[in-house]
């Protein structure tokens, strides 16, 4: 239990004190159980939460859904909800940023009942001004917001480039600052050859909110979290991709990994080197814009694509002088849904299958053709999350709305489905044929939603609940490979 508490608590330490020890943290002030940003607490698709599996049964109960007991449709979009319970909150809160009625809408729901607590909105089109791609694939907000849980500031990015900061602790007038990327930088050019607007989710680090702008002045840019002022711009000026940037430490130096339209890119973020290109690796997508996000394990980063330029996956080991490539393969990949890094294994959707691979790329197991997808190479309707009890949730929401519980372990070397629920959500607008299912877990809640704005929430019970993190956690760097932690014991059994 101590190890689990400390693992959860590490997400809360200020990043500056840990960079030299190779520890990076994304969402400020996050507590155990929070899902505060794209792809979970550490952007790896993993939560310390229990899946609800106990005594041979999946103990989950539907709490609320769109259309019942006044629970609203949250609007169009492909963004994932956040699940956060800040200190002093009596219940977890669920945050959506979606589009309806010619406005982007930031909506806060009660996590226990699904009732709307408040809403903020601003005028915005459902497609960005430079959008020229197939509009049956998507509509509304694409980027998942990010929250600094410590102060309650939440950051959103619209498909048209509206970057905004909101103070979720206020009862009204929550806007702190907002600006439009096109307006600030003189018109961000359309990404070639298909432009879907701004898709990559904001990334928080220290005092910065980092955004993939894809402008001639810089692909990645950092803005002051408190004021919105521009802090630095990357030397790389590629068009923007779709995958969201991730944090990676290289020889103790903070860096940012990103998928541009043409390259896998890593830029430095340490003092005096902000925005400098550490490395880039040619990874040009014909149409898809490099959809999946990179996945980080130490200084190794995994990335993939699936489109007309070829479907493949690669990994690089980063150093301050460049990189080595452990593998690049066309044997497996992920095309839309980002892979999950759990322990020393990668779990990923692969077209209609779910697969487990080692960090060296070796095959461990694969399911049969269990997933729905409208594409021959794209896993466009599925989402995966790994829970702290070595279980994996696989949500397939194209039409049937099927939620599966699967063993997230490499041994025995086979796909093992424990339970499933059919009819989770029924699609409303079938013309948006990709589905873009979304899945989040936090504070005992499992939330599924789709592009149509429908939401369902399950409560997970049984098994070990995610423990409360210690408070007052601080770290002292002892060497390049070790840190010393001190904390206040809040549970009575942290020794």
N, C-alpha and C positions, 0 to 999 in steps of 0.2 A: 504493500500500500504506500509506503514511503516513496518508493521509486516512481509509482504512478503519480503521486502528488508533486514530486519534484519535476517530473517530466512535464506535467501540466503547468507548473509554476514557472518554468524556464521561459515560457512564452511571454511572461510579464516583465522580465528584467529589461532595463534600458539597454539598447543595443550597443551604445558606445563603449561600455565597460567590458563587453564580451568579444568585440571584434578581433582583438589580438589572440584570443583563445579559440577562434574559429567557430563561435556561436553567433548566429544571426536570428533576429526576431522580427516579425513583420508587423503585427497589429499591437499597438501600444496598450498596456494595461489589461490585456485579455485575461480572463479567469478560466479555470477549468470548466469545460462544458460549453464555452462560447464558440460560435461559428461566426467570426467577425469579418470575413473577407472571402474573396474568390478561393475556392478549393480548400477551405477550412483553415484551422488555426495556423498551420505552417505551410499552407499552399501545397500540401502533399496529398490531400484527399483523405486524411486520417483524423479521427477524433478519439480522445480517451474514453468517450461514452460507451456504455454497455449497449449491445444490440437488442437486449431484451430476451435473449435465448437462455433458458434455464430449465433444468430437469426434463430435457427432451422436448420442450415446447417453446414456440415463439410467442412470448407474452407481450403483445402489443395490442392496443385498443384505439380505435378511431375516436379522436376527441372532437374534431370539427372539420367541415369542408365547405367550399363555396356553394351557396344556394341553400344552406341549412342554417336555421337560427340566426339569420341576419348576417352571415359571413359573406363578404362582398367578393366579386370578381376584381382582381387587382390590376387588370389591364394587360395589354400586349407587351411582349418582350421575351428575351432569352436570358435575362439576368437571374442569378440565384439569390434566394432570400438570405438575410443574416439572422442569426438567433443569438441574442445577447441578454445577459442578466447582470447589470452593473451593481456595484455595491449599493445597498439600500433599496433596490428593486424588489418588490414582493413577488413578482412573477417574471419569467423571461418574456422578452419582447421580440417580435418578428418584424423585420424591416424589408420592404419591397420598394424598388424603383421601377415603375412601369409606365406605359403610355395609354391614354384614352382621351377622347374628346379634345384633340389638338393640344394636349398638355402632357408633360411628364409629371408623374405623381409619386412623391415619396410618402409611403403609407406605413404606419406603425400599428401592428396588431397585438392584442393580448395573446401571449403564447398559450394560455390555458383555455381560452374560449374562442379565439379567432375574431373577437369583436374589434372594430377599428377604434384606436385610441386617439389618433390624430392624422392629419394629412397636410402636406405642403405641396404646391404645384407651381409650374411656370410654363409659359407658352413654348411649344416645341413641335416640330413636324415629326411624323412617324418614320420618316426616312431622312438621313442627312442630306445636306445641300449638294454634296458631290456624289451621292449614291447613284450608281448606274448598273447595279447587278440585279439578278433575278428576285423580284419582290414577292414571289411565292415562297421564298425560303425563310423569310424573317419579317418582323415588323416591330417597331418600338425600340425600347432600351435594350442594348446588348451588354453593356459593361455592368458587372456586379459591383455594388458599392463597397467601401472599406470603412471600418469604424476604429477610431482611437478610443478604446473602451475606457481608458483612464480618465479622459475628460468628456466623453460622450460626443465628440465631434465626428460626424459622418460625412464621407466624401463621395459624390456621385459624378458620373460622366454621361452625358446624353449622346445619342447617335449623331447629333449635329455639332458636338464639340463644346457643350456647356459644362464647364467644370465648376462644381459648387461645394461649399462647406456648410454643414448644418449643425447647429447646437441642439442635440436631441434632449438635453436636460431642461430646455425652456418650455413654458406652457404656450407660447405664441412667438411670432417673429423669430423663427429659428434660423433664418438665413444669416450666415456670418460673412461670407463673401461669395461672389460668383463672377465668372467672366467666360467669354466664348473664345476658344482657341483660334478659330478663323479670324475673329476680329483682332485679337492680340497680335497675331503673327502674319497678318496681311493676306489671309486666304490660304489655308492648308491645301495643297494640291490633292487631287483624287489619286487614290492608290491604283496602280495598274494591275491587271487589266480589268478587274472587277472591284468596285468600291462599295462597301456596305456601311460606310460611315465609321464612327469610332466604336470599336468592339473591345479592345484589351482593357481589362479592369485596372483601376488605380492601385498602386502599391505604396504602403506607408513604411517609412524608415526614418527613425530619429525625428527631426523637425521637417521632413520632406514628405510630400505626396508626389510620387513618380508616375508619369503618364507617358504612354507611347503616342506621340503626336504625329510622327511621320512627315515632318516638314523639311524644307530646304535649309532651315536653320538648325535642325537636329531631329533625330528620330526619337530619342528619349529625352524628356525634360523633367526637371525637379522644381517644384514650387513650394514656397513656405507654407506649412500647414496652417499657420495662424492668420496669414495675410493674403496668401495667393500670389505673392511676388515671385517672379522667376528667379531661380537660384543658379541653375546650370543647365546647359544643353549638351547633348552628346556630340562628339565629333562626327559620328556616323549620321548620314542624312538620308538613309533609305526610306522608301514608302513604308507606311505602317502595315504590320501584319495583323493577325487576329488573336493569336495566343497571348495570354497575360504574362507580364514580366515576373520574374522570381528572384529572390535574394540568394546569393552564393558567396561564400568566403573562400578566398584564394590566398594561401600563405599568410593568413591572418588579416588580409585586406578585404574590406567590403566591396562587393561587385553586384551588378545587376545583369541577369541573363534574359534575353528577349528574342522573340521570333519576328524578324522584319519580313517584308515581302520577298526579299532576295536572300537573306542570310540568317543563320543562327548567330546572334551577337552577344558579346559580353563586354560591358563597360565598367570601368572602375568608379568607385564612389567614396574613396578615402580622401582625406584632406590633401589638397594640392593637386589631385589627379581626377577630380570629378568630371565625368563625361568622357574621359580618355578611352579609346578602344583598346581593350586587352586582347581580344581576338575576334575574328569573324570567320564563319565557315559557310561556304556557298550552299544554300538550301532554298532554291527558288521554286516557288509553287506557280503552276500555270494559271489556275483559277482560284484556288481555295484560300490563298493568302496566308498559308501556314496557320491553320486553325488551332491545333492543340497547343497548350502551354508547355514550356519546359519543366522537367521534374528534376529536383536537386537532391543528391545524396553526397554529403561532404563536399568535395571539390569535383565530383563527377556529375555531369548534367546529361540527361536523356532528352531527346526530341524526335519528333516523327511528323510525317505528312502522308496524305493519301489523295492524290488527284491526278490529272493528266500528265504531270511531269514524272510520275512514278511514285509508288507507295513504298515507304521504307522507314527505318528507324536507325538512329545512331546514338553513340555516347562519346563524350570527350572528357578527359581528365585535364583540369586546368592548372597551369602554373603562371607565375608572373611574367614568364618569358614566352608563353604561348600555350600549347596543348599537345596532348597525344590522343589518339583515337583507338580505344579498345575494340570497337566494332562499328560497322555499318552494314545493315542487312536488309534485304527485301523479303526475308522469311516472315517477318511480323512487323506490325505497326499499329498505330491508332490514328483515326482520321478526324474525328470531331471531338469526342469526349476525351478529356485529358486523363492519362493513366494515373494510378494510385501507387505510392511508394509506402509499403508496410513492412517493417522489419528489413530484411535483406532481400526482398522480392518486389517485383513490379507486377501489378494486376491491371489488366487493360482490356477494354472491349476491342475486338478485332473483327470488323464487319458484323457477322451474326454470332460470333463466339465470344467467350470470356477466356482470357489466357493468363497463366502465371509464368513468369520468367525470372531467372536470377539476375543479379546486377551485372553479370558478365554477358547477359543476353541468352543464356542457355535455356532451352525449353524445359519446363517442369510439367505442366498439364494444360489441357484446353478442354472447354466444354464442347458439346455439339452445337448445332445451329439453333440457338435458343432465342436470339434477339431479332426484333423486327427492324428493318431499315429500308428506306426508299432507294438506296444506292448500292451498287455492287461492291464498292470499296469503302464506303463511309459508314461508320457507326453513328448515325445522325440522330438517333432517338433514344439513346441509353445514357445512364449515368451510374457511377460506382463510388461508394464511400466505404472505407474500412473502419470498423469500430475497435475499441480497445480490448475487447474480449476475443480477438482473432476471428471475427465474423465480417463478412462483406455483404453490403446491401447493393443489389443491382436493380435499378429501376428502368423499365423499358416502357416508354410512354407514347409510342407512335399511335397506336389504336387501342390495343387491349388494356393498357395501363397495368402492367404486371410488375409487382415488387417481389424480388427473391431474396432469401437469406442463404448465404453460401459460406462454407468454411474458407477462411483466408489463411490457409496454411499450405506448405509445400508437400507435406507428408501425411498420408500416402499420396503418391503423385497422380491425383485424379480430381476432377471436378466433383464436388459433393454438395448438392443442394439440400438444405435442411427444411425449408418451408417456402411457401409463396402465397401471395394474395393477388387475385385477379380483379379486374374492374376498378382499379385504384382511382383512375380518372378517365372519363370518356371525352375524346376530342370534340370540340365544338366547331372550329373552323378548319375543316379538312384541307382547304386549299393551301394552308401553310404546312406542306406535306412533310417537312423534316422533323417536326415535333419538338426537337430540342428539349428533351426532358431535363429537369433539374431536381437535385436531391441535396438536402442539408440535414445535419444532426446536431443537436445541442440541448443541454439541460433536460434530458429525458424525452425529447421530441424528435420525431422523424417527419420531415416536411417534403412533400413532392409537389411540384407544380409544372405547368407547361406553358407554351407560347401563347395560349389562348387566355391566360389569366386565371385559370382554375387552380385551386390549392386544396390539399388535404393534409391533415396533421394527425399523426399517431403518437400515442404515449407508450414508451417502452418501459416495462417493469420487469422485475426478476433479474437475477445476476447482480454483479457488483456495480453499483452506481458510480459515476465519475466522482472522485473525491474533491472536496474543496481544496484549493491551493493555499499554501501558507501566505501570510501577509508580511510586509516589510522585507521581502526577499531582496538581498543585495549580493553582489559578486565582486571578488577581487581576483585580478589576473595574477597567477603565480608563475606561469611560464607560457610558452607558446602552445602547450598542449593541456594545460590544467587550470582550473579555477577553484576558488574557495567560496562556498555558499554559506550565508547566514540567513535565518528567517525566524519569524514568530510562529510558534506552534498554535494552530487554531483548532486542532482536533484531539489533542491529548495522547496521540500514539505515534508522533513523528520523532523518532529517536535515531 
